[in-house]
Amino acid sequence: MAGPSTIARTDEDPLPGTRVLIVEARYYGKIADMLLEGARRVLEAQQVEWDIVSVTGSLEVPQAVAIALEAPVHTRRLPFEAIVALGCVIRGETSHYDIVAGESARALMDLATAHRVPIGNGILTTDTEQQAIVRAALDRGDKGGVAAAAALQLLRVKRRLQNPRSPA
């Protein structure tokens, strides 16, 4: 089955000085490790600084993002210009999958639009662990890298639209 390219683009000008927050769900540790490695490779290639916050599961990822977005109010600066959300939801025998997959995606989109912050959504939603491994593997789907690249691309769009005379 043919599908869209899943290669994370890193051919654009680097973004030194940019700070990104990675929020990762550790529920499936092996998959989380692969997603994180992919995101880190893209961010390093773009000379981006990052911090990592780990939470238990994918439903907690948007909550951690919301907390992080509120924290700068007290310091009078916005330390993170983009967010990379990483996690994995694997279908089980109950409807819990639908709740976690749908609500985490909805909450991330709500946060992105309400706060105008670029968020790369790298929360996998699969039927099996094997599907998740294929999507997370660096030499296959590299969805962690794709999520990081998406967040940086959105940041470039934001910068270009907010200041059309400066390079993104």
N, C-alpha and C positions, 0 to 999 in steps of 0.2 A: 504494500500500500504506500503510495507516494504521499508525502506530507510536506509541510513547510520546513524551511531550513532551521536547524536548531543550533547553528554555529554562533557563538557569542562574538559579536563584532568588537574588535579592539583596534581597528585601523584609524580611528579618529584621533585628533590631537589630545594629548594627555590633559588631565585636570588636576595638576598639583595644587595642594592647599585645600582641596575639597574634602569635606568630612562626611562620611556615610555611616549610618548605623545598620548593622546586620542583626536581625532578631531571628534566632533559630530555635525551632522546637526540637527537643532531643528524644522524643518518644521512640523513634526508630533510629537508634544511634548510628548504625552502619550507613544508613541512607543520609542521615544528617551530616555525617563526616564528609560524604561525597559532595553533597550540595554546598557545604561550607568551603571545601577546597576549590570547587568551581568558581564560586563567588570571589574568593580571595585572589585567585589567579587573574581574574578580570580586573579587579580593583588595583592590584599591584601593577599590572600592565598599564593602567591609566594613571599611575602615580597618585592614587587616592588614599587618604588616611581613613581608617575605619575603627570602630569599636564594635564589640560583639556582646550581645545580651542573650543568654540562654534561658528558655522557659521549658516547661514540661511538654506541652502539646500544642498543636496548631491552633486550637481555640484561644490559647493564651497569647499568641503572637500579636494580634491586634491590640490587646490590652496593654502589652508592653510598649508597643508603638505609641499608643495614646499617652501613656505615662511619660515616655521620653519626650514627646512633643510638648507636654505641659511643663516639664522640668526647666526649660530655658526661660520661662516667664519670670522665674525667681532670680535668674542670673543676668537678665536683660540682654541676652544674646541667643541666637539660634545656632547651636553647635552642629546640627546635622542638616545638610542640604538635600539628602536623599536617604531612603530606607530600602533595605533588601530584606524581604520576609522569606524565610526558608522553613520548610516543614514537609510533612507527609501524612496523608490520610488514606488508609487502605480500607476498602469496603469489608465489612464483617457481616454478621448474621442479623444485625438489628439496624434500625434507621439512624443510629448514632452517626454513621458516616455522612448521611445527607445533611444532618444538622451541622456537624463540624466543617465539612467542606463548604457548604453554602454560607454559613454565618461568618466564617473566617474571611472568605472572599468578599462578602458584602461589607464587613466591618473595615477591611483594608481599603476598599474603594471609597467608603464614606470618609475615612480619615484622609485619604489622598485628596479628595475634592474639597473637603471642608477646610483643610489646612494648606492646600495648594502645595503639597509636598510630593515629589516624585517617589513612588513606591514600586519596586520591582517585585511582583508576586511570584515567588518560587515555592509555593506550597503545592506539592504534588497531590493529585487525587487519582488513585488507581484502584483497580479491582484486586490486584495481587501484589505481593512483595516483589516478585520477579519483575513486574512491569515498573515498579518504582525504582528498582536497581538499574534497569536499563535507562530510564529517564534521568537518573542522577549521575550515572557513570560519566566520567570526564571524557572518555573516548566514544561515547554514544550520544545521549541527549544533552548532557551538561546543563541541566536546567538551573543549577545554582549560578553558573556563569551567565546563562541567558537572562536570569532575573537581575543580576548585577548590571549587565549591559543595558537592559531595559530601563533601569532606574537612572543610569548615567545618560542615556539618550533622552529621557524625559527632562533631566536636569539641563541638558544642552538646549532643548526646545524652550524650556522656561526662561533660561538666560537670554536666548536669542529674541524671544518675544517681549521680554521686559526691558531689554536694552539692545535694540536692533543694530546699533553702531559698533557694539563690542563683539569680538569673536566668542563663540560659545565654548 
